[in-house]
Amino acid sequence: MGRAFEFRKGRKLKRWAHMAKTFTRLGKDIVIAIKEGGSSDPDSNSRLRAVLQNCKAENMPKDNIDRAIKRATDKDTSSYDEKLFEGYAPHGIAILVETATDNNNRTVANVRSYFNKCNGSLGTSGSVEFMFEHKCHFKITKGEIDEEELELELIDFGAEEVFIDEEDDTIMIYGEFSSFGSLQKALEEQGHEVIKSGLDRIPTVTKKLDAEQEAEVDKLLEKLEEDDDVQNVFHTMEHSMD
């Protein structure tokens, strides 16, 4: 099992602890997928199809999904602008913040204020992004699948790591960010049930802090993750295991 797996298992998944936040994020994902794909039909819009799989995995109510689709197809609804923020938390911890916003000025002001209030510093474009690898991932049902054979079948489509997640007896597949579309298509054509998919930014180097320092960084992470415009937060801190 490789570094991507260890990263995924070792970090604290505090974000999306509240159901409402999860549904807000997924609702934005639906709008973005429909606006960019030009269709509300998941059969012809692969990005929307992936988002709807994630909605199902998170038990998002059908009414919430329908409202997001209706909002996306309303000609008066503007698309969300996706923007990446880079900076440092206290003690040299690099942070990447993925946002989706309909008011860029508000988002910039809020993100800057969180960094300032928590003794961090907002950086310029490219200042920390190079410390992370941009990866895609898929979770599929295991059934009778042999993960080694599956890896051989998917290597040509961009798979880099294929392994069993023993927590829920599923199979995880990791690949480069650019391979998302080809892996999604290959898995669907081979008849595999995709439970969930997404993108990760995996740090190439992590830093371990003591409990007091970790609490300082967590304060900034929590402020960022609670903001409605923030979709994902990634960092280089090596969280201690609970």
N, C-alpha and C positions, 0 to 999 in steps of 0.2 A: 504494500500500500504506500502510495507516494505522498509527497508534501502537501498536495491539495487536500487529500483526505485528512491528514493530521491537522492542517489549518482549520478545516471545517469542523472537526471534532473538538478541537481545543479551545476555540473562541467561545465567549459567552454570547448567546443569541438573545440579548436583551431587547433588541429592536423588534418591533411588531408584537410586543407583549400584549398590547391592547387590541382587541378585535377591530374596533372602529378604525384604528390607524392602518391596519392591514387592508381593510376594505377601501379606505381612501386611496391607498397606494395602487391597489388593483384597479380601482375605478379610473384612475389617471392612465394606467397602462392600457386599458380598453380604449379610451379616447385617442391616445397616441397611436395605437395600432390601427384603428379605423381611419384616422386622418391621414396617416402615412401610407397605408395600404389601399386607400380609396374604396374600401368595401366593408360592409358590416356582415358579410357572409364568411364565416370561418373556413368554409370549403375552398374559397378562393383567396383567402388572406391568411397566410401561414403565421404571421406574427400574432394576429388575433387568436388564431387557433391555440397557440402556445399560452397566451394570457388566460384564455378560458379554461385550459387544463389547470393552471395555477389557481384560478378561482374555485374550481371544483375541489382541489386539494386542500384549500383553506376553508371549505364549507361556506363560501360566500352565498348568501341568499339569492335566489333567481330574481327577485324584485330589484335588488341592488344592481345586478348585472344588466337587467333590462333598462334601468334608469340611465346607467352609464352609456349603453349603446344608443339610447334615444338622444342623450346629450351630445354624443359624438356625431350623430347624423343631422343634428340641428345646424342649419347653415349659419346661424348666428353665434354658434359656439366656436371660439378660437381654439387652435391647437395649443398644447403646452410646449414651452420652450425648454429643451433639456440642456442643462448647463452643469459643468463639472467644476467644483471648487477644490483648491489644494492649499494645504497649510500644515502648521505644526501645533500640536498640543504641548503642554509643559513637558519637560524632561526629554525633548527631542523625538517625540512620537509623531510620525508622519500620518496625515489624515487626508483621505479623499472623500468628497461629499457629492453624491449624485442628486441633482434636483430636477424637478419638472414643475414649471411655474407659468402662470398667466400674467404675472407682474414681476418682471425682472428686477426692477428697482427695489421692491419690497424684499425679495429674496436675497439680493446682494447685501442690503442693509442688515437684515436679520442674521445672516451667516457671519458677517463681519463682527456684529455685536457679540455673538456667542464666543467667538475666538478671543475678542478683547476682554470680555468679562471673566474668562476662565484662564487668563494668562497665556493664551496661545497667540499665534500670528498667522494671518491669512497670507498665503504666498501668491506668486504669479503662476501663469499657465506653464506647466512643465516642471515646476519646482520639486514635486514629489511623485508625480505619476510614474516616473521611470523606476520607482522602487516597487512597483506592483506589476504582476502579470495579469493580463485581461483574459479570463477564461469563461467558457460556457460549460454548463452542466445539465445533465438529464437524469431523472430518476425513473426507472421502469420497473414493472412487476417482474419478479424473478421466475416463477413457475419452474419449468424444467430446463431453463437456459443454463448453459455452461459459459461462465464469464470469460474464460480463456478463448473459446471459440468465437464468442461475440466480439471480443477485442480484435481478433484477426479479421473478422468481417467488416469492422468499422474503421480500421486503421486508414484505409484509403479515403475515408470521408472526414478524417481529421481527429479521430479519437486518440487520446494520449494515455488516459488511465481508465480502466474498467475494473470495478471491484464490487464485492458484496457488502452492503451496509447491514451488519448483523443486528443492529437495533430494531429494524423493521423488516428484515429479510427481503430487501429490494436490491436492485443493481444500480450503482452510480457510474455515470460516464462523464469524463472531463475531456475537454479539447480547447483549442485556441478560440478566442472570441470570434474570429472570422469564419470558423467552421460551424457556427450555430445552424445556419440554414441547411448545409449539406448533411449534417448529422440528424437534424429533425426529419428531413426528407427520407434519409436512409432508414431510420427507425420506423417511420410510418409505413414505408413500402415493404419492410420486412414483417410488418404486423405486430410490432411490439407496443404494448400499452404504456404510453408516457404518462406518468403520474404528475410530474412537475418538471419544470425546466427554468433556467435563468442564467444570469451572468454573475461572475465573481471577479473581484480584483484581489489577487492573492499576493501578499507581501513576499518579496524575495529574501528579506532579512527582518527578523523581529527583535524586539528589545524587551527584556524582563525588568520590571520595576518592583520596588517594595510596596507593601500594602498601602502606605500613605500616599506615595506617588501615584499608584494605580487609581486611587480614589479621586485624585485631582483630575486625571485624564478622563475617568468615567463621568465626571461632572460635565465636561464639555461634550462628550459623546451623547449623553442623555439629552442635553439641550438641543443638539442637532437633530437627534432622532425623533424628538417630540414635535418638530416643526412640520407643518402640513405640506410644505413645499419640498421636503427632503424625502427622496425615494430610498437611498441606501447610503450607509456610512462604512468606510473601510479604514483600517489603521494598522500600524506596525507593532502595537503593544502585544506582548505575549501574556495573555490573561492567566492568572493563577487558577488552577482547577478547584471547583467547589467540592 
